[in-house]
């Protein structure tokens, strides 16, 4: 019995040490990456990243708004549904992001490390990145709504650039951005599955691209 207890304690200690070691590695990676960005910023690239970052809200809310209005004006139910699907996705993404932000309550990089300087506005807790989750929610839902390469590739290139800009500008750690991308992508997928389930339950015609 004593041997089992000793082995169990040893496993727990080794697991804890391993977890701590990985946590330290991730923490070091987060800080070192942003320090390098702060040191190597150029005026032109900073301006570009600031502008890309600022497009997040306009694009994420603008596209579904246009689709909804177009659907109403032209009496196009499918376009209207696609717009609403995007709105639902962003609502899910925003809710998850908000809950995680205030549950984890991680400070912004520039608040913790004096070697990291911010080149953009960033309020509230850091984890996960709200801009990134919103951008990837938009890219994913738009890709489900219009599954064409000329929609999918530009959508994810834009979302990826938004994510990169948040790190480059010193307002989010790489882990903030990575989790934000996961949250946004999963929100699009979950909304897709939810729409499928709802429309099947109502015995309504199923549109393969979304419902």
N, C-alpha and C positions, 0 to 999 in steps of 0.2 A: 504493500500500500504506500509506504514511504517513498519507494522508488518511483511509483506512478506520479505521486505529488511532486517530487523533485523534477521529473521529466516534464510534467505539465508546466511547472514554474519556469523551467529553462526555455520551453517553447514560447511561453508568454513573453519572457524577457528578450529572447532573440527576435520575436515578431515586433516587439515595441522598439527595439534598437533599429531594426530594419526600416520600420515605418518612419522613425525619427530621422534616420539617415536620408531616406527618400525625400522627406519633407524639407530637410535642409538643402538638399540638392535643388529641389524645385524653387525654394526661396532664393537661393543664390542665383539660379538661372534667371528668375524674374527680375531681380535687382540689377544684375550685371548687364542684361539685355537693354534695359531702359537707361542705364548709365551710358552705355555705348551710343544709344540714340541721341541722348542729350549732348554728348561730346561731339558727335559727327553731323549734327543738323546743318543743312544749308538753307539759305534764305528762300531760294526757288522751290525746293522740295517741301519746305515747311509751309509755304503759301499754298502749294498744291494739296497737301494733306489736310490743311485747315478747311479748304474749300470742299474736298471730297467728304470730309466728316460732316460738314454743315448741310450736305444734300440729303442726309439720312431721313430726316422728318419729312421734307418736301416730297421725296420720291416715294417713301413708304405710305404716306397718306394721300399723296396726289394720284397715284395709279388707281387704287381702288375707288377713289372718289370719281375719277373720270369714267371708269367702267360702270359704276352705279348710275351716274347721270346719263351716260350713253344708253344704258339698258332701259331706263325709264322713258327717255325722249323717243327712242326708236322702237319702244315696246319689245325689246329683245330680252326675253327672260333669262336666256343662258348667260349673256354678258352681265346682266344684273346679279345673277347667282355667283358668277366668278368674282365680281367685286365684293359681294358680301362674304364669300369664302375667305378672301384676303383680309377683310376687316376682322373676321373671327380669329384668324390665325394670329394677327397682330395683338388682339385682345388677350389671347392665351399666352403669347410670348411675354407681353408686358406684365401680366399678372404673375407669372412664374419668376420673372426677373425681379420684380418688386419684392416678392416674398423672400427670395434668396438674398437680395441686397440687405434687407433689414434684419434677416436672421443671422447671416454671417457677419455683417457690419464691419467689413474690412476697410481700413483707411486707404485713401488715395496714395499712390507711390510718392508724389512730391511732398506729402504730409509726413511721410515716414523717413525718407532718405533725402538728405540735403543735396546729394550729388545728382538727383533727378530733378530737372526743371520742367515745368509745364509750358506748353506753347498753345494751349487751347483751354476753353472753359471746361470744368468738370465738377459737378456738385453731387453731394450725396455719397453713400458708400460705393466702394470700387468694384466689388464682386457680385455678379458678373457684369460685363460691359453691356449697358442698355443699348447703345448705338449698334453694337455688333449683333445682339440678339434680334433687334428690330430689322436690321439689314438682311440677316439670313432668313428671318421669317418672311420677309418680302420676297426674297429671291426664291425660296422654296415654294411658297404659295403661287407665285407667278409661274414657276416652272411646271407645277401641277396643272394650273389653269390653261397654260399654253405650252404643251410639251414639244417645243420645236428647238432645235439647236441654236437658232439665232435669237431665241429668248433666254434659254437656259445659260449659255456661256456668258453673255454680257451681264446677266443678273448676278451670277456667282462671282464674276470678276469684280463687279462693283462692290458686292458684299465683302469680298476678301480684301479689297482696297480700303474699305471703311474700317474693317477690323485692324489692318496694319496701321492705318492712320492714328488709331487710338493709342497704340503703343508708341509710335513714332513721336507723337505729341506729348508723351509723358503722363497721360492721364489714366492709363490702365496697364496693369501687368499682363504678360502673355497668358497666364492662367485665367485672368478675367475675360480675355478675348476668346480664348479657346472654349470656355464654358458658355459664353454668350452665343457663340456660333452653334454649339450643340443645342442650347435651349431654343434658338430661333428655328433651326432645322427640324427638331422634334416637334415643335409647335405646328409647323406646316404639315408634317406627316400625321400628327394626332387629329388635327382639324379635318384633314382629308378623310381619315378613317371614320371620324364622327359623322361627317356629311354622308358617307356611304351608308352607315348604320341607320341614320335618321330617314333617308330617302327610301331605303329598303323596307323599313318598318311601316312607312306610309304607303307602300306599294306604288310609288311613283316611278316614272321612267328613269333609268339610271344613265347618266352621262359619263362615259368611260374616263374622260379627262379629269373629272373631279368627283362626281357623285357615285 
